Amino acid sequence: MSLMTDSPVHSSSSDDFAAFLDAELDSKSSDSSPNEEGAKNEFDSDSSDSSLNEEAENDSDSKSKRIKGSRVETLENVEDPKESTSNITHRIKRSRVEAWENIEDPKGSMSNGSLEQNLASSSKETCLHPGSFGDMCILCGQKLNLETGVTFGYIHKGLRLGNDEIMRLRKTDMKNLLRHKKLYLVLDLDHTLLNSTQLMHMTSEEEYLKSQIDSLQDVSNGSLFMLDFMHMMTKLRPFVRTFLKEASQMFEMYIYTMGDRAYALEMAKLLDPRREYFNARVISRDDGTQRNQKGLDIVLGQESAVLILDDTETAWSKHKDNLILMERYHFFASSCHQFGFNCKSLSELKSDESDSDGALASVLKVLRKIHHMFFDELVDNLDGRDVREVLKTVRKDVLKGCKIVFSRVFPTQFQADNHHLWKTAEQLGATCFRELDPSVTHVVSQEAGTEKSRWALKNNKFLVHPRWIEAANYLWQRQPEENFRVNQPKN
């Protein structure tokens, strides 16, 4: 399968390394020789072609098939991840020599001019070295001295692509996805899709879980797993399987975790045992280009079409406009302790999030809305649309019409409009004021005894706790104010 042609809905430039390299070879030779479909259309449109031309075209097609067959053999050899780079280098060079020998076969019907043009376009002197495998160009086989571009080790160990080639691949893949009404979705693992703990960190109140684990032989029907070889227990977030199934109809999905690669792959097996959703698109901290940061530079998707689900905003410092911040999933006690919460975990309470009203169910509704607006409501050219702008529009609807004043929420001398709650409220569409006036609808405070709080109660305005804003931010809808009342002072 080539990326330069229509590919199946579930295919991707990072799904299959062989397909990716095939696309490289096809695209570099496309300027000098027509593809089979183009040759067929040209033949059909000109009924006056002589039988000699028809025979030449058939011979040319046969030649093309032999060349592509050699490429496929090369790619199948390259795909073995256990094979050493030196062996792969030898195989690629050998197969490419065989390919050129096929082209140069004197019995072939390709004209001298076409042959010279084909060879010139594929020669080492004119190769732009779109990428490398180890220290060897993936196209011409030449040994390269300098490392340029970005490493895509999660696609195949040792693969490195140049910046121009990355841009070309993203553009090609983007066109393919848009034809199928899909965007990209990058998913964090820990505290977003699941929660894991080391067995040694489990509390006595969590010991009962060891008798409730699901079988690793049929993970598709389970949610709690003991990974003895990793000394770990993992709990999948409620609704995650339905979420992945429905999200996959709208998005091409990536896993992106700050965990190491071994952990990432094991979690992918639990979430996607049949490899229906992620395939090779599993990115770990070992693949990142910046320490303690995540970036879209190693995602083969245009930033204007990428959404991110993650519980850690600081991990995406360069891509906050793409981010949908998730409420953290703290199933295990160790997770609560990690983030400084001195409370019982869900496991200790023998409870869990709701399937129908939990974080993943809520965010799926948001993703559906964004997808619908992007493809069905915008009137500008499809290629020029930006999902980040759609995300801003959807977010601003959450608290639209709310006019908020804060009372003793920020530290003294703190610049109010720099506080994260103020910024969050504005991002959700609210208007924030420093002083009271009759148009104010909400006073946000932790105390009911402040002057502004008393004003709100006297004038039948909403007096809510700061968590009201935080809940709206995570759930993407305005929450009932009565659920976030501020405690009245005792007389």
Residue pairs with C-beta under 8 A, 6 or more apart in sequence:
1 7
1 8
1 11
1 16
1 19
1 22
2 19
2 22
2 23
2 26
2 27
3 13
3 19
3 20
3 22
3 23
3 27
3 169
3 172
3 173
3 176
4 23
4 26
4 27
4 30
4 172
5 35
6 176
6 179
7 19
7 176
9 180
9 182
10 276
11 19
11 176
12 173
12 252
12 279
12 281
12 300
13 19
13 20
13 23
13 169
13 170
13 172
13 173
13 300
14 20
14 152
14 154
14 155
14 279
14 280
14 281
14 300
15 279
15 280
15 281
16 279
16 280
17 75
17 78
17 79
17 155
17 156
17 159
17 280
18 72
18 75
18 76
18 78
18 79
20 155
20 169
21 71
21 74
21 75
21 78
21 138
22 68
22 71
22 72
22 75
23 169
23 172
24 130
24 131
24 138
24 139
24 165
25 71
25 139
26 35
26 68
27 168
28 121
28 122
28 127
28 130
28 139
29 118
29 121
29 122
31 121
32 114
32 117
32 118
32 120
32 121
32 122
33 60
33 64
33 114
33 117
33 118
34 42
35 64
36 61
36 64
39 57
39 60
39 61
43 49
43 54
43 57
55 109
56 109
56 111
59 108
59 109
59 110
60 109
60 110
60 114
63 102
63 103
63 105
63 108
63 109
63 110
66 102
67 99
67 102
67 103
70 95
70 96
70 98
70 99
70 102
71 95
71 99
73 95
74 91
74 92
74 95
74 96
77 83
77 88
77 91
77 92
77 95
78 88
78 91
78 92
78 133
78 156
79 156
81 156
81 157
85 133
85 134
85 136
85 158
88 133
88 134
89 133
89 134
89 136
89 141
92 133
92 136
92 138
92 141
93 141
96 140
96 141
100 119
100 122
103 110
103 115
103 118
103 119
104 115
110 118
120 126
122 140
123 140
124 140
124 141
124 142
127 137
127 139
127 140
127 142
128 162
128 164
129 137
129 139
129 140
129 142
129 144
129 162
130 137
130 138
130 139
130 161
130 162
130 164
130 165
130 168
131 137
131 138
131 139
131 149
131 159
131 160
131 161
131 162
131 165
132 138
132 144
132 147
132 149
132 159
132 160
133 156
133 158
133 159
133 160
134 158
135 143
135 144
135 145
136 142
136 143
136 144
137 143
137 144
138 159
147 160
148 160
148 162
148 163
149 160
149 161
149 162
149 163
149 165
149 166
150 160
150 161
150 163
150 166
150 289
150 297
150 298
151 159
151 160
151 287
151 289
151 298
152 159
152 160
152 161
152 287
152 298
152 300
153 159
153 286
153 287
154 261
154 280
154 281
154 282
154 283
154 284
154 287
154 298
155 280
161 169
166 300
169 300
170 300
170 301
170 302
171 302
173 300
173 301
174 301
174 302
174 305
175 383
177 183
177 184
177 252
177 301
177 305
178 305
178 382
178 383
181 250
181 371
181 375
182 250
182 251
182 252
183 250
183 251
183 252
183 305
183 306
183 307
183 371
183 374
183 387
184 251
184 252
184 253
184 254
184 299
184 301
184 305
184 306
184 307
185 247
185 250
185 251
185 252
185 253
185 254
185 306
185 307
185 308
185 309
185 367
186 253
186 254
186 256
186 296
186 299
186 306
186 307
186 308
186 309
186 310
186 322
187 193
187 253
187 254
187 255
187 256
187 309
187 310
188 256
188 257
188 308
188 309
188 310
188 311
188 312
188 315
188 326
189 255
189 257
189 259
189 264
189 267
190 196
190 257
190 258
190 259
190 311
191 311
191 312
191 326
191 328
191 329
191 330
191 335
192 237
192 309
192 310
192 311
192 326
192 328
192 329
193 236
193 237
193 240
193 267
193 271
193 329
193 360
194 234
194 235
194 236
194 237
194 240
194 267
194 270
194 271
194 329
195 234
195 235
195 237
195 329
195 330
195 331
195 332
195 335
196 232
196 233
196 234
196 235
196 267
196 332
197 232
197 233
197 332
197 333
197 334
197 335
198 231
198 232
198 334
199 226
199 231
199 232
199 233
200 231
201 332
201 333
201 334
202 209
202 233
202 332
202 333
202 334
203 333
203 348
205 333
205 344
205 347
205 348
206 332
206 333
206 345
206 347
206 348
208 350
209 224
209 233
209 347
210 226
210 233
212 224
213 222
213 224
213 225
213 226
213 233
214 221
214 222
214 223
214 224
214 225
215 222
216 225
216 226
216 227
219 225
219 269
219 270
219 273
220 241
220 273
220 274
222 236
223 235
223 236
223 238
223 240
224 233
224 234
224 235
224 236
225 233
225 234
225 235
225 236
225 270
226 232
226 233
227 233
227 234
227 266
230 262
230 263
230 266
233 332
234 267
234 270
235 331
235 332
235 347
236 270
236 271
237 329
237 331
237 353
237 358
237 359
237 360
238 352
238 353
238 354
238 355
238 358
238 360
239 353
239 355
239 356
239 358
239 360
239 361
239 364
240 271
240 360
242 355
242 364
243 360
243 361
243 363
243 364
244 253
244 271
244 272
244 277
246 364
247 253
247 364
247 367
248 276
248 277
250 367
250 368
250 371
251 307
251 367
251 371
252 281
252 301
253 277
253 278
253 281
254 278
254 281
254 282
254 283
254 299
254 301
255 264
255 267
255 268
255 271
255 278
255 281
255 282
255 283
256 283
256 294
256 299
256 308
256 310
257 263
257 264
257 267
257 283
257 284
257 285
258 284
258 285
258 292
258 294
258 315
259 267
259 284
259 285
260 284
260 285
260 286
261 282
261 284
261 286
261 287
263 284
264 282
264 283
264 284
265 282
268 278
268 282
271 277
271 278
272 278
283 298
283 299
287 298
288 294
288 295
288 298
289 295
289 297
289 298
292 315
293 315
293 316
293 317
293 318
294 310
294 315
294 316
294 319
295 316
295 318
295 319
296 303
296 306
296 318
296 319
296 322
299 306
303 319
303 322
303 388
304 385
304 386
304 387
304 388
305 387
306 319
306 322
306 387
307 322
307 324
307 367
307 370
307 387
307 391
308 316
308 319
308 322
308 323
308 324
309 324
309 326
309 363
310 316
310 323
310 324
310 325
310 326
311 325
311 326
311 327
311 328
311 329
313 320
313 323
313 325
316 322
316 323
321 388
321 391
321 392
322 387
322 388
322 391
324 363
324 366
324 367
324 391
325 473
325 474
326 359
326 363
326 474
327 359
327 474
327 475
328 335
328 339
329 335
329 353
329 359
330 336
330 339
330 341
330 345
330 346
331 345
331 346
331 347
331 352
332 345
332 347
333 344
333 345
333 347
333 348
335 345
336 342
336 343
336 344
336 345
346 352
346 353
353 359
354 361
355 361
359 474
359 475
362 474
362 475
362 476
362 477
363 476
365 476
366 394
366 476
369 394
370 387
370 390
370 391
370 394
373 390
373 393
373 394
374 385
374 387
374 390
375 382
378 385
378 390
392 427
394 476
395 427
395 428
395 429
395 476
396 427
396 428
396 429
397 429
398 428
398 429
398 472
398 473
398 476
398 477
398 478
399 425
399 428
399 429
399 430
399 469
399 472
399 478
400 429
400 430
401 429
401 441
402 425
402 429
402 430
402 431
402 441
402 442
402 478
403 430
403 431
403 432
403 433
403 439
403 440
403 441
403 442
404 425
404 430
404 431
404 432
404 433
404 440
404 441
404 442
404 443
404 444
405 432
405 433
405 434
405 435
405 436
405 440
405 442
405 443
405 444
405 452
406 416
406 419
406 421
406 422
406 432
406 443
406 444
406 445
407 443
407 444
407 445
407 447
407 450
407 451
407 452
407 453
408 445
408 446
408 447
408 450
409 419
409 421
409 444
409 445
409 446
409 466
410 416
410 419
410 421
410 422
416 422
416 432
416 434
417 423
417 432
421 444
421 466
421 469
421 470
422 432
424 469
424 470
424 473
425 432
425 469
426 432
427 473
428 469
428 472
428 473
430 442
433 440
436 443
436 452
436 455
438 459
440 456
440 461
441 461
441 462
442 456
442 461
442 462
442 463
442 464
442 468
442 481
443 452
443 453
443 455
443 456
443 461
443 462
443 463
443 464
444 464
444 465
444 466
444 468
444 469
445 452
445 453
445 463
445 465
445 466
445 486
446 465
446 466
446 486
447 453
447 486
447 489
448 454
448 457
448 463
448 486
448 487
448 488
448 489
449 489
453 463
453 486
455 461
456 462
456 463
457 463
462 481
463 485
463 486
464 481
464 484
464 485
464 486
465 484
465 485
465 486
467 484
468 479
468 481
468 483
468 484
471 479
471 484
472 478
472 479
